[in-house]
Amino acid sequence: MRIVPLIISATVTTALIVVLNMQLPVGTGKTPRLGYFLSPQQGFWQNAEPVDVSFDKNISIAGIKSNADVYFDDRLVPHIYAENDTDAYFIQGYLHAKFRLWQMEFQTNVAAGRLSEIIGEGGLKIDQYFRRLGMVYGAEQSLKALEANPETKAATDAYTNGVNAYIKSLKENELPFEFKLLDYKPELWSNLKTALFLKFMSFDLTGQGDDDLWMTNTRNYLGYETFKKLFPERADSLDPIIPKGTTFDKPSIVVKTPANADSVYFHKNDQGITATPPIIPDKNNGSNNWAVSGAKTKSGKPILCSDPHLGLNLPSLWYEMQITTPTHNTYGASFPGAPAIIIGFTDSIAWGVTNAGRDVKDFYEIKFRDTTMQEYWFNNEWKKSEFRNEVIKIKGKQEDVENIAMTVFGPVMYDHSYKSRNEDGKYYAVRWTAHDSSNELRTFYKLNHAKNYNDYVNAISTFQCPGQNFVFASVSGDIAIRQQGKFVAKWKHQGDFVQPGTDSMYMWKGFIPANENPHMENPLRSFVSSANQMAVDSTYPYYLGRSGNFPVYRGYIINRKLASMDNITPEDMERMQTDNYNVLAEFTRPFLLKYLDETKLNSEEKKYLELLKTWNLRNDILEKGATVFKVFWDSVYKQTYGDEFGKSKLPLYWPEQSTLVEALLKDSLYAFADDINTADKKETWKDVVLVAFQKASKTLQNASNENKLEWGIFKDTYVNHLLKIPALSRLHLPIGGGRDEINATTDNHGPSWRMIVHLTDKVQAFAVYPGGQSGNPGSKFYDTFIDSWVNGKYYSVLFLKKQVAENNSRIKWHCTFVKA
Amino acid sequence: MKFITAIILTALLSFSIGLFPVLPWWSFAITSIIIAIAIHQKPWKAFLAAFIAVFVLWAIIVFVIDNANQHLLSVKVATILPLGGSSFALILLTAFIGGLVAGLSALTGSYIRKH
């Protein structure tokens, strides 16, 4: 009988195919479906792009009004030449999808709280957080505004159609690599996804997550009087965006501190808050930008520089391109996920952005009648809640439903059912400007079409969230900077802590009119700049938010440098944008050395002291002194505040480093130098600095033993794949700089796009970003620019009229879009 | 002769059906069974012919792809899987899986014919 071997053979064959067709669990994740993934004609091998691949193509396509041309240069930057704007945005969408589809899908799914659909239960915490924060709700509001404006609606519709034209043309074997790895498929794009993407930027750039909660913990823990000493209003070394001494107009909105604020707000002290967000935007999210007028440049024409500092990821957040139509001619960095150029220049003007850092997200403690959350106490009566259900689908599991109570303030983010270490049984609602209807895309659309200063002012006047410092320069010679956003007119310290949600007195009373936002045009000093510092001095009539949201030192060094420079060339600006000078160390080293008693150090410790003394104050990759300073400084910080803050069981915010700097420089008898754990002794700076140096030396010795004393190796910068897979990331990059240097590159964070625009009659520009034009890990264009970025090199960008594009030697490929 | 014919036909059909990416990746198992039924051989020979056919076919395809790609992606995938970043090991694994599925399918086909 052959039936037995047949059955066995058929069973084994079937079992093998079934196993190879399954995602198998490994550790916390899952394998791809191995048979599919390895299949040469379907799986990942199809994503291994030939290094000599041609991008020449004739694409016959429905959805465009006229034929259009796209020229790709040697860096795979597309130059789109279309007969009208909507065709250009259609093609932009098509190209974003062709080169970056997976990241567009992934980032918008994260923003929408849909990560669990892709990776399973591991994504649930982040999904719950974003749903409860109201990301989808906010995106829906913004979508309404976006679609109410005919220009942005037309642009976004065309963009969406372009993305979908590509998705529909995609064959199974052409699916981007990560879809195959994680085993899912792209869904069609929509205008809502664009709104979600922009909403994610609002989340990333509006403050330290849910900082009101932790600041409240900190105040409760210290008491308000001590708190005030450790969290001063502003740093003395602050050099604001608008120079000190500028006079401001009288405010059109005057807000009064509620009468009972002292007892129910500032000095309120009850049991602490344990709520902890699972995802907190990087504190270093910020940027530099500046412009110098012709009076300071060799050419007599302005130069504008912009480098946004964000998480360093592959595929990059940015995609470089040129868009040319009869209405505009624009070049720069675009967001895969949204139409238009976000940071760039036209043939008449250039613009750049840095984050304003203003506080536009406040938390309110809600008193519900009972745990059903049906009614809450507001203005002396029970008010009915509304509810919003957020359904989270989970791959391989039953769906999760978040039942979110909506109050007059906004969604109740933290409640008894939300297990995010929220064990105090309280309810916190969030009020956030990103929940309001807004149309940020209008600003970029208008900037893309701007010809002059007035166009720029008009373009940015409606920008709401996240508030930005828009720097501007024009071929006609103007320079300007404006801080623009929908900023809340707050009484002093409103929203530093959780506010009572029972009283309308504590609600936001209005928004600052755009013309009262800080701004400056063609100043006498011939330059404008911003680096996330506080925009204005204390004479500005509105409250900006707690000072911890505003770093001090990059802004200081940028202004000092620009003030002293003349005859500036673009090369000078390249050197400045990548400068590694450490002004924090310049301020503090003399005092650290003054207080350090050398005679108490052993020979190993003296070795490090010598490195610190002889250091040139530059955070260049080979500088060992930079490592010694960093470790020593962190150790001083911990030694100073660790005794006060270390024992809290709740998450706290620690003081800003500028607070420590100023204490060290100005207060030789600083009260917090004393170690409160030693009752019999009163420590001074001398004690703090000595112990800190001894502790730092141990860390340094370990680093030294592993040959990691050089700054570049110690810092160990990397550009991470969005899925945090090391093999798809670029690790151990030898780049200098650091948190407080102009080249603000930390381990996984830094200048995500460096741009220098010289506004000569024919605009010249230089740019680089830590990524590559293709999002495909199997393409040689995946990480092409990283080495140049690491080495501080820029590419001279091609900004061409169509007639010359065809014959330019750096144009390599020609793609035609033919109306079908 | 049958052996060689089986190898050539199995490889040819596997390749052809792979040109239709809407079909599942394992469609070549079906074609391998069909060949094993059509060209009757001893079970072990049927297995071996199909194994060799798809092993060699897949090895050649991915070798060509990998060379044109200068190993950019195979090194990354061979690090994820993990195969120590060896493109060669990844090519072998790919070819082996293809060969094994085809071989077992052909074995089944051979038994069907006998039955």
Interface residues (C-beta under 8 A of the other chain):
Chain A: R2 I3 P5 L6 S9 A10 V12 T13 L16 I17 L20 N21 L34 G35 Y36 L38 S39 P40 Q41 Q42 G43 F44 W45 Q46 N47 A48 E49 P50 V51 D52 K171 E172 N173 F177 L181 I725 P726 A727 L728 P777 G778 S779 K780 Y782
Chain B: F15 G18 L19 P21 V22 P24 W25 W26 A29 P43 W58 I61 V62 I65 D66 A68 N69 Q70 L72 L73 S74 V75 K76 V77 T79 I80 G85 L93 T94 I97 G98 L100 V101 L104 S105 L107 T108 Y111 I112 K114 H115
